[in-house]
């Protein structure tokens, strides 16, 4: 049986809302590394009905949201999740929004290896909590397939995302949704390919459509990577367009896709997933989008 809704536990704060920045967009969108941006009050609801201070957070998505390879090799590490993690060096979205209540009022239903087709089942679990905010980061595994032909079609990706949102709306109609863009996989390849260790790990089967034969710059290899990149960009357009049809959904304006991850922000074990530092950058991006008075546009 799911636990009861946390909404009745809200403590209404008095005073003005301090919003950390205005809009995060583009490659330079970093960066308050201290995470010291002012927290909005719990009564901060915008004219469009978006609450910039939700009091509960549920996460759905894939291995990035599970903190895969951030702490130990080939293992999840949800404590460093950008969305719901407890590690103070990450200062997750949940911690920034909920403070000491984060542990009790946040839940992580993401799963390593998940694709967009898996999101509906995760949304069903999240909706049972009736969270005020659901974070979504999915799509990388739809592009990271054995071949480009095996990638999820754009039409199926759209249908799966629409179904996931519909499932949430039926069970928890007032939940807000923050949707992170799919990361720039070609950028991750360009950073990790300089590491011999990274290239050897990639041979184990990490995102072969993009990372396979990583050293090759042949016409065929370049075409394969460009095909994956184009598919990721198409996925992000789907996320943007579908989210725009729901007044309680915010897309990040391609902020994650545009972010220029460096080698220090990638896992030292696979040079692909975010490191703890990379997770912190994702948390910053999410916080600025969720607490902005107006949604990011791209």
LORODREN-618905 format. One record per residue (C-alpha): z, x, y. Coordinates in Angstrom, 2 decimals. Layout:
+---------+---------+---------+
|       z |       x |       y |
+---------+---------+---------+
|       Z |       X |       Y |
...
+---------+---------+---------+
END
This chain:
+---------+---------+---------+
|       z |       x |       y |
+---------+---------+---------+
|    0.00 |    0.00 |    0.00 |
|   -0.87 |    1.45 |    3.42 |
|    1.92 |    1.98 |    5.88 |
|    2.15 |   -0.53 |    8.74 |
|    0.39 |    0.03 |   12.06 |
|    1.97 |    2.51 |   14.44 |
|    0.90 |    0.60 |   17.54 |
|    4.24 |   -1.07 |   18.06 |
|    5.85 |    2.32 |   18.51 |
|    4.11 |    3.22 |   21.74 |
|    6.31 |    4.36 |   24.59 |
|    4.75 |    3.41 |   27.92 |
|    4.95 |    6.22 |   30.43 |
|    5.10 |    5.73 |   34.17 |
|    3.05 |    7.61 |   36.74 |
|   -0.33 |    9.04 |   37.38 |
|   -2.72 |   10.30 |   34.79 |
|   -3.60 |   13.96 |   34.76 |
|   -6.92 |   14.47 |   33.02 |
|   -7.79 |   17.93 |   31.84 |
|  -11.16 |   18.67 |   33.41 |
|  -14.01 |   16.25 |   33.81 |
|  -16.80 |   16.83 |   31.31 |
|  -17.40 |   19.50 |   28.72 |
|  -21.06 |   20.19 |   28.10 |
|  -23.14 |   23.19 |   27.14 |
|  -22.69 |   26.64 |   25.72 |
|  -20.07 |   27.77 |   28.22 |
|  -17.86 |   24.75 |   27.58 |
|  -14.80 |   26.63 |   26.48 |
|  -12.30 |   27.05 |   27.89 |
|   -8.65 |   26.59 |   28.42 |
|   -7.45 |   28.95 |   25.69 |
|   -3.81 |   28.19 |   26.43 |
|   -4.24 |   24.48 |   25.77 |
|   -2.10 |   23.95 |   28.86 |
|   -4.13 |   21.11 |   30.32 |
|   -2.00 |   18.26 |   31.60 |
|   -1.45 |   15.40 |   29.15 |
|   -2.43 |   11.88 |   30.25 |
|    0.16 |    9.12 |   30.31 |
|    0.32 |    6.66 |   27.45 |
|   -0.94 |    3.86 |   29.72 |
|   -4.18 |    5.63 |   30.63 |
|   -6.87 |    3.03 |   30.00 |
|  -10.17 |    3.39 |   31.82 |
|  -12.23 |    0.64 |   33.42 |
|  -14.45 |    0.57 |   30.32 |
|  -11.47 |   -0.10 |   28.07 |
|  -11.23 |    3.44 |   26.67 |
|   -7.62 |    4.58 |   26.23 |
|   -7.35 |    8.30 |   27.05 |
|   -3.91 |    8.50 |   25.42 |
|   -4.13 |    6.97 |   21.92 |
|   -0.86 |    7.10 |   19.98 |
|   -2.26 |    7.63 |   16.47 |
|   -5.16 |    9.63 |   15.05 |
|   -7.05 |    9.48 |   11.75 |
|   -9.69 |   12.06 |   10.84 |
|  -12.76 |   11.62 |    8.66 |
|  -15.50 |   14.10 |    7.86 |
|  -16.13 |   17.24 |    5.88 |
|  -14.79 |   20.73 |    5.19 |
|  -14.59 |   21.71 |    8.86 |
|  -11.97 |   19.02 |    9.47 |
|  -10.14 |   20.16 |    6.33 |
|   -9.86 |   23.72 |    7.68 |
|  -11.80 |   25.11 |    4.72 |
|  -11.76 |   28.94 |    4.48 |
|   -9.69 |   29.24 |    7.66 |
|   -6.49 |   30.42 |    5.94 |
|   -7.44 |   31.59 |    2.44 |
|  -10.70 |   32.05 |    0.59 |
|  -12.40 |   28.97 |   -0.86 |
|   -9.51 |   26.63 |   -0.04 |
|   -8.72 |   23.83 |    2.37 |
|   -6.12 |   24.47 |    5.06 |
|   -5.51 |   21.14 |    6.80 |
|   -2.64 |   22.52 |    8.87 |
|   -5.25 |   24.25 |   11.07 |
|   -7.55 |   21.24 |   11.34 |
|   -8.90 |   20.79 |   14.86 |
|   -8.21 |   17.05 |   14.58 |
|   -4.83 |   16.58 |   12.89 |
|   -3.46 |   20.05 |   12.14 |
|    0.08 |   21.19 |   12.86 |
|   -0.52 |   24.92 |   13.45 |
|    0.57 |   25.75 |   17.03 |
|   -2.18 |   28.37 |   17.41 |
|   -4.78 |   25.61 |   17.02 |
|   -2.99 |   22.98 |   19.14 |
|   -4.94 |   20.22 |   17.43 |
|   -6.17 |   17.05 |   19.08 |
|   -3.33 |   15.08 |   17.48 |
|   -0.70 |   17.52 |   18.74 |
|   -2.18 |   17.49 |   22.25 |
|   -2.21 |   13.70 |   22.32 |
|    0.93 |   12.82 |   20.37 |
|    3.22 |   15.80 |   20.78 |
|    6.23 |   15.63 |   18.47 |
|    4.93 |   12.36 |   16.99 |
|    1.76 |   14.00 |   15.63 |
|    3.00 |   14.56 |   12.08 |
|    4.08 |   10.95 |   11.61 |
|    1.12 |    9.33 |   13.35 |
|   -1.93 |   11.29 |   12.18 |
|   -3.81 |   11.34 |    8.88 |
|   -6.64 |   13.49 |    7.54 |
|   -9.08 |   11.75 |    5.18 |
|  -11.89 |   14.28 |    5.48 |
|  -13.10 |   15.95 |    2.27 |
|  -14.73 |   19.29 |    1.63 |
|  -18.34 |   18.78 |    0.60 |
|  -18.56 |   15.27 |    2.08 |
|  -21.84 |   13.98 |    3.46 |
|  -22.50 |   11.02 |    5.72 |
|  -22.85 |    8.78 |    2.65 |
|  -19.16 |    9.49 |    1.90 |
|  -17.95 |    8.43 |    5.33 |
|  -17.64 |    4.71 |    4.56 |
|  -14.99 |    5.30 |    1.87 |
|  -13.09 |    7.61 |    4.21 |
|  -13.32 |    5.05 |    7.03 |
|  -11.88 |    2.41 |    4.73 |
|   -8.81 |    4.57 |    4.14 |
|   -8.49 |    5.38 |    7.83 |
|   -8.83 |    1.73 |    8.86 |
|   -5.89 |    0.77 |    6.64 |
|   -3.69 |    2.74 |    9.04 |
|   -5.09 |    0.87 |   12.07 |
|   -5.24 |    4.10 |   14.08 |
|   -5.87 |    4.00 |   17.80 |
|   -8.35 |    6.87 |   17.43 |
|  -10.60 |    7.98 |   14.58 |
|  -12.31 |   11.37 |   14.80 |
|  -15.62 |   11.94 |   13.04 |
|  -17.27 |   15.25 |   12.21 |
|  -19.92 |   14.93 |    9.50 |
|  -23.52 |   15.86 |    8.92 |
|  -23.53 |   19.59 |    8.22 |
|  -23.57 |   19.00 |    4.46 |
|  -26.49 |   16.59 |    4.84 |
|  -28.52 |   19.52 |    6.18 |
|  -26.92 |   22.20 |    3.99 |
|  -28.73 |   21.44 |    0.76 |
|  -30.41 |   23.53 |   -1.94 |
|  -33.79 |   23.06 |   -0.25 |
|  -35.08 |   21.43 |    2.92 |
|  -36.61 |   18.68 |    0.78 |
|  -33.13 |   17.79 |   -0.47 |
|  -31.71 |   17.19 |    3.01 |
|  -30.58 |   13.64 |    3.80 |
|  -33.36 |   11.73 |    5.53 |
|  -32.78 |   10.72 |    9.13 |
|  -33.15 |    7.05 |    8.17 |
|  -30.50 |    7.32 |    5.45 |
|  -28.23 |    9.28 |    7.75 |
|  -28.46 |    6.50 |   10.33 |
|  -27.84 |    3.75 |    7.77 |
|  -24.82 |    5.58 |    6.36 |
|  -23.28 |    6.13 |    9.79 |
|  -23.86 |    2.53 |   10.81 |
|  -22.24 |    1.34 |    7.60 |
|  -19.21 |    3.57 |    8.19 |
|  -18.71 |    2.22 |   11.70 |
|  -19.16 |   -1.36 |   10.50 |
|  -16.52 |   -0.81 |    7.83 |
|  -14.07 |    0.47 |   10.43 |
|  -14.80 |   -2.37 |   12.83 |
|  -14.20 |   -5.07 |   10.21 |
|  -10.82 |   -3.68 |    9.23 |
|   -9.61 |   -2.17 |   12.51 |
|  -11.69 |   -3.55 |   15.40 |
|   -9.65 |   -1.93 |   18.17 |
|   -9.78 |    1.64 |   16.85 |
|  -11.56 |    4.07 |   19.16 |
|  -13.96 |    6.58 |   17.65 |
|  -14.65 |   10.14 |   18.81 |
|  -17.81 |   11.57 |   17.23 |
|  -18.35 |   15.33 |   17.24 |
|  -21.92 |   16.61 |   17.04 |
|  -23.13 |   18.56 |   14.01 |
|  -22.73 |   22.31 |   14.69 |
|  -25.71 |   24.53 |   15.39 |
|  -26.32 |   25.92 |   11.90 |
|  -28.97 |   28.35 |   13.08 |
|  -26.50 |   29.82 |   15.54 |
|  -24.02 |   30.33 |   12.69 |
|  -26.74 |   32.09 |   10.68 |
|  -27.57 |   34.40 |   13.58 |
|  -23.92 |   35.40 |   13.94 |
|  -23.03 |   35.81 |   10.27 |
|  -26.22 |   37.61 |    9.17 |
|  -24.96 |   40.81 |   10.81 |
|  -22.13 |   41.01 |    8.25 |
|  -22.95 |   42.44 |    4.84 |
|  -19.89 |   40.68 |    3.42 |
|  -21.06 |   37.43 |    4.95 |
|  -24.52 |   37.76 |    3.43 |
|  -23.02 |   38.45 |    0.01 |
|  -20.76 |   35.39 |    0.23 |
|  -23.69 |   33.23 |    1.33 |
|  -25.44 |   34.12 |   -1.91 |
|  -22.76 |   32.11 |   -3.72 |
|  -24.46 |   28.99 |   -2.39 |
|  -23.09 |   28.29 |    1.09 |
|  -25.66 |   26.21 |    2.98 |
|  -28.68 |   27.65 |    1.13 |
|  -31.22 |   25.67 |    3.16 |
|  -30.20 |   27.67 |    6.24 |
|  -28.42 |   30.75 |    4.91 |
|  -30.47 |   31.54 |    1.81 |
|  -32.32 |   34.88 |    1.93 |
|  -30.47 |   35.54 |    5.16 |
|  -32.08 |   38.88 |    5.98 |
|  -35.64 |   37.66 |    5.67 |
|  -37.60 |   37.09 |    8.86 |
|  -40.76 |   36.06 |    7.07 |
|  -42.81 |   33.14 |    8.33 |
|  -41.64 |   31.02 |    5.41 |
|  -37.96 |   31.83 |    6.00 |
|  -38.25 |   31.15 |    9.71 |
|  -40.01 |   27.85 |    9.06 |
|  -37.28 |   26.82 |    6.63 |
|  -34.58 |   27.53 |    9.21 |
|  -36.46 |   25.71 |   11.95 |
|  -36.85 |   22.70 |    9.65 |
|  -33.09 |   22.59 |    9.08 |
|  -32.45 |   23.02 |   12.78 |
|  -34.76 |   20.15 |   13.66 |
|  -32.99 |   17.93 |   11.14 |
|  -29.60 |   18.75 |   12.63 |
|  -30.90 |   17.87 |   16.08 |
|  -32.23 |   14.58 |   14.71 |
|  -28.84 |   13.84 |   13.13 |
|  -27.16 |   14.42 |   16.48 |
|  -29.52 |   12.00 |   18.16 |
|  -28.59 |    9.40 |   15.53 |
|  -24.88 |    9.99 |   16.21 |
|  -25.46 |    9.60 |   19.92 |
|  -27.63 |    6.47 |   19.63 |
|  -25.46 |    4.63 |   17.11 |
|  -22.26 |    5.49 |   18.93 |
|  -23.78 |    4.15 |   22.17 |
|  -23.99 |    0.68 |   20.63 |
|  -20.19 |    0.52 |   20.27 |
|  -18.13 |    0.40 |   23.46 |
|  -15.16 |    2.02 |   21.71 |
|  -17.18 |    4.99 |   20.42 |
|  -17.68 |    8.30 |   22.24 |
|  -20.16 |   10.99 |   21.25 |
|  -19.38 |   14.51 |   22.47 |
|  -22.69 |   14.95 |   24.28 |
|  -23.72 |   17.76 |   21.87 |
|  -20.74 |   19.85 |   23.00 |
|  -20.00 |   21.16 |   19.48 |
|  -23.69 |   21.81 |   18.80 |
|  -24.00 |   23.69 |   22.09 |
|  -20.84 |   25.74 |   21.66 |
|  -21.69 |   29.40 |   21.03 |
|  -19.38 |   30.35 |   18.19 |
|  -18.76 |   34.10 |   17.94 |
|  -17.85 |   36.10 |   14.86 |
|  -14.15 |   35.91 |   15.79 |
|  -14.40 |   32.13 |   15.63 |
|  -15.92 |   32.13 |   12.14 |
|  -14.07 |   32.48 |    8.86 |
|  -13.64 |   36.09 |    7.74 |
|  -14.34 |   34.92 |    4.19 |
|  -17.60 |   33.03 |    4.58 |
|  -18.84 |   33.65 |    8.14 |
|  -19.78 |   29.99 |    8.37 |
|  -16.76 |   27.70 |    8.65 |
|  -14.56 |   27.96 |   11.76 |
|  -11.66 |   30.38 |   11.70 |
|   -8.31 |   29.34 |   13.14 |
|   -9.63 |   30.41 |   16.52 |
|  -12.78 |   28.37 |   15.97 |
|  -10.67 |   25.34 |   15.04 |
|   -8.80 |   25.74 |   18.33 |
|  -12.09 |   25.69 |   20.24 |
|  -13.05 |   22.44 |   18.47 |
|   -9.68 |   20.96 |   19.40 |
|  -10.29 |   21.84 |   23.06 |
|  -13.70 |   20.19 |   23.02 |
|  -12.32 |   17.04 |   21.42 |
|   -9.36 |   16.78 |   23.78 |
|  -11.51 |   17.07 |   26.87 |
|  -13.88 |   14.41 |   25.60 |
|  -11.18 |   11.98 |   24.50 |
|   -9.19 |   12.29 |   27.74 |
|  -12.16 |   12.18 |   30.11 |
|  -12.30 |    9.05 |   32.26 |
|  -16.02 |    8.74 |   31.58 |
|  -17.86 |    9.61 |   28.36 |
|  -19.97 |   12.74 |   28.16 |
|  -23.72 |   12.18 |   28.39 |
|  -26.49 |   14.50 |   27.27 |
+---------+---------+---------+
END
